[in-house]
Amino acid sequence: MTGVAGIKPGTRGRLRPVWEEDPTKAGLASKGVVLVLACLAVLFPLWVVVVTSLSSVRTITDAGGLVVIPRGITFVAYQELLGGGQVTRAAVISICVTVVGTLFSMAVSIMCAYGLSRPGSVLHRPLLLFMLATMFFGAGLIPTYLVVQGLGLTDSYLALILPSALNVFNILVLRAFFMSTAQELVESARIDGAGDFRILWQIIMPLSRAVIAVITLFYAVGYWSAWFNASIYISDPEMMPLQNVMNQLVLKQERPTGLTQVINTGQLSLLAIQMAVMVLALIPVAFLSPFVQKHFKEGMLTGAVKG
């Protein structure tokens, strides 16, 4: 016997459509096994990195490298890294670039998306087509470098922000979400004498908190994880962000400035330093992602579908 609208009630505490069969015990067990394996595949490397960064030189030597089972915890690697040396300076640079770059990118992207979401805006369609073209056709690395060099941005922190300040895909998602806002609210605000900036600030943005949170996370992760621009446009080692320092320590096996003596004397393991830098680079993303996760479905998917 079916319930309202062809729904069969009372199936393991939730409603199921009539055409959807109840899962078998084998199916439920297989799903659980797959989920556990997927979680282990993600968490096990992270566990190894964290445990190795907290291990002593003797523990790492006995393990022959990466440590899986901890035997004593020491924070010497983190104390040395955050003691005001190369890694501390690089972390501060990355934080400043990420904060300033994200604020700038979001401000320009929101205003651009709002302008493109208004059908009567000046050059609405030509600008939209021009921006869409940049998603498929790019000038290339050499012309981009020549433009940055011609503007005098090399060896400056602006070179870490301006070349990647805008993402057309993010603008399109914001535009789609703004277009889905009830036009009655916008028209009533215009009748009351509100201008575009007031409408954007007091009506559009409060109703678009979900998509704004998601796009902000995208920009922030992009700036925090970026290393390519710094490797091209920055030649001063003192100006390198954290990702470039991590690249030097992990891939190029270079020793951080100021820690050569403690590593040579056996007081600190280079592997522990490398793993600790990786943990420091992961902390901001791992901390922010859970707070934005709840907005992904409402913000990203809704904006993409309605566009």
Residue pairs with C-beta under 8 A, 6 or more apart in sequence:
2 8
2 18
3 9
3 15
6 17
6 18
7 15
7 16
7 17
7 18
8 15
8 16
8 17
8 18
9 15
11 22
12 22
16 22
23 31
46 282
47 68
48 66
48 67
48 68
49 275
49 278
49 279
50 275
50 279
51 67
51 68
51 69
51 70
52 60
52 66
52 67
52 271
52 272
52 275
53 77
53 78
53 272
53 275
53 276
53 278
53 279
54 70
54 73
54 74
54 75
54 77
54 272
55 63
55 67
55 70
55 71
55 72
55 73
55 74
55 269
55 272
56 72
56 74
56 76
56 269
56 272
57 266
57 267
57 268
57 269
57 272
59 67
59 70
59 71
59 72
60 67
60 269
60 271
60 272
61 269
62 71
65 271
66 271
76 267
76 268
76 272
77 268
77 269
77 272
77 273
77 275
77 276
78 276
78 280
80 259
80 262
80 268
80 273
81 87
81 88
81 256
81 259
81 273
81 276
81 277
81 280
82 88
82 91
83 258
85 256
85 257
85 258
85 259
86 245
86 256
86 257
86 258
87 242
87 245
87 256
87 277
87 280
89 238
90 240
90 241
90 242
90 244
90 245
91 242
91 280
93 157
93 239
93 240
93 241
93 242
94 223
94 224
94 241
94 242
94 243
95 284
96 157
97 157
97 160
97 161
97 223
97 241
98 220
98 223
98 224
98 284
100 161
101 160
101 161
101 164
101 165
101 219
101 223
102 216
102 219
102 220
102 223
104 161
104 165
105 165
105 166
105 167
105 219
105 223
106 212
106 215
106 216
106 219
108 165
108 166
109 166
109 167
109 170
109 171
109 174
109 215
109 219
110 174
110 200
110 205
110 212
111 200
112 166
112 171
113 171
113 172
113 174
113 175
113 178
114 174
114 175
114 178
114 196
114 200
114 204
115 121
115 124
116 124
116 127
116 128
116 131
116 171
116 175
117 175
117 178
117 179
118 124
118 196
131 168
131 171
131 172
132 168
132 172
134 168
135 168
135 169
141 232
144 163
145 232
145 233
148 154
148 159
148 162
148 163
148 233
153 159
153 162
153 233
154 233
154 234
154 235
155 233
155 234
155 235
155 236
155 239
157 239
159 229
159 230
159 233
159 234
160 223
160 226
160 229
160 230
160 233
160 234
160 241
161 223
163 229
163 233
164 222
164 223
164 226
164 229
167 218
167 219
167 222
170 215
170 218
170 219
172 307
173 211
173 214
173 215
173 300
173 303
173 304
173 307
174 208
174 211
174 212
174 215
174 303
175 307
176 303
176 304
176 306
176 307
177 208
177 211
177 299
177 302
177 303
177 306
177 307
178 204
178 208
179 306
179 307
180 302
180 303
180 306
181 203
181 204
181 207
181 208
185 203
185 207
186 199
186 203
186 204
189 198
189 199
189 202
189 203
190 199
194 202
194 203
205 212
208 299
209 295
210 295
210 298
210 299
210 302
211 295
211 298
211 299
211 300
211 302
211 303
212 299
213 292
213 295
213 299
214 292
214 295
214 296
214 299
214 300
215 299
216 292
217 288
217 289
217 292
220 284
220 288
221 285
224 243
224 281
224 284
224 285
225 243
225 285
226 241
226 243
227 241
227 243
227 244
227 247
230 239
230 240
230 241
230 243
230 244
231 244
231 247
234 240
234 244
240 248
242 277
242 280
242 281
243 281
245 256
245 277
246 277
246 278
246 281
248 254
249 255
249 256
249 273
249 274
249 277
250 274
250 277
250 278
253 270
255 263
255 270
256 273
259 268
259 273
262 268
263 269
263 270
263 273
